[in-house]
């Protein structure tokens, strides 16, 4: 029997496997975005302190740096490997695709990350202990290493949206994969948000300052920096939207924006109002207010935004050739990769998947419902929860009150034909389609 290269199935009840990775990733992004934003802010403050002989700015940097060490580098160091663990079980072929394309890019990113980690410790603990010019150079090095790690990771993440052209599918070249049309607008959106984050976190540290004049000065500077980052986000987003594949645009305009657009506008308005208010009335910023607003920005700013970006990538998980359910959806000549769609349509998922109980490889009236549930897990559970009324994209709720025959028609004539560009157009043989439809009918 010829098997395709699928891995054992991982499914997390109620939210689905992909959302488990998304939650871990959102926490990691909170820490990492604060780190890179603070690195750019430190370069600005250190330059100002050195050129203008402002030793009080060094003390502020030291306090900010201690917060950064705990929040960004402890939390980031825990959740970073957490992403690898959850992604490996939830999307093993997606991770494999990234590693096979970007192993040396990732290795280079780790070099910069090591420099970044060492740099932040040196930067914080040498304040006042080495000459200021040397400290300024260390600060620049820290900022450069941080931005470099961002750039390298963004090139990889942008490939997950799409390579940008058909050239990569023919060459398989890492550079063709890395420098897609989506990479740079994506990077500038991230930089803009990191700058906003550096200001919002900076308010928490500034709220503790005793000297009122210095406190007000720093808060105003941070507010202006944050507003500048927000403007960069806006301009970059308009650029970013122009570089999306059609399926992402379809999903954005027909599903995501109608559902989440107003909440995004409200969130942006709240953050902008906060920054304007901090600039106009810096005296109102204290630790409790700044901490509450930090939580608002982290929760309302990162999670919905990341969820929207991840959703727009569907139906693919990497390079627009690996579907979210781990099936290879097209040939990649440059990597000697073959589409698996034809063999699945001919023989079925239960036949060609290696990790299937022998009793379910042949569908019978007795095991049809059990086989249908397993097919749903294999084909659908990376994007959908399988429980009715579940928190995220419950699959049974998509077929309210429909009988098996109606669901079978939908699977054959809507899903399998690619009517929805953001869903894998997977054609199953008749006996597996009937089993899946029969199970869905019992769930709705």
Order of alpha helices (4+ residues) and beta strands (2+ residues): alpha-alpha-alpha-alpha-alpha-alpha-alpha-alpha-alpha-alpha-alpha-alpha-alpha-beta-beta-alpha-alpha-alpha-alpha-alpha-alpha
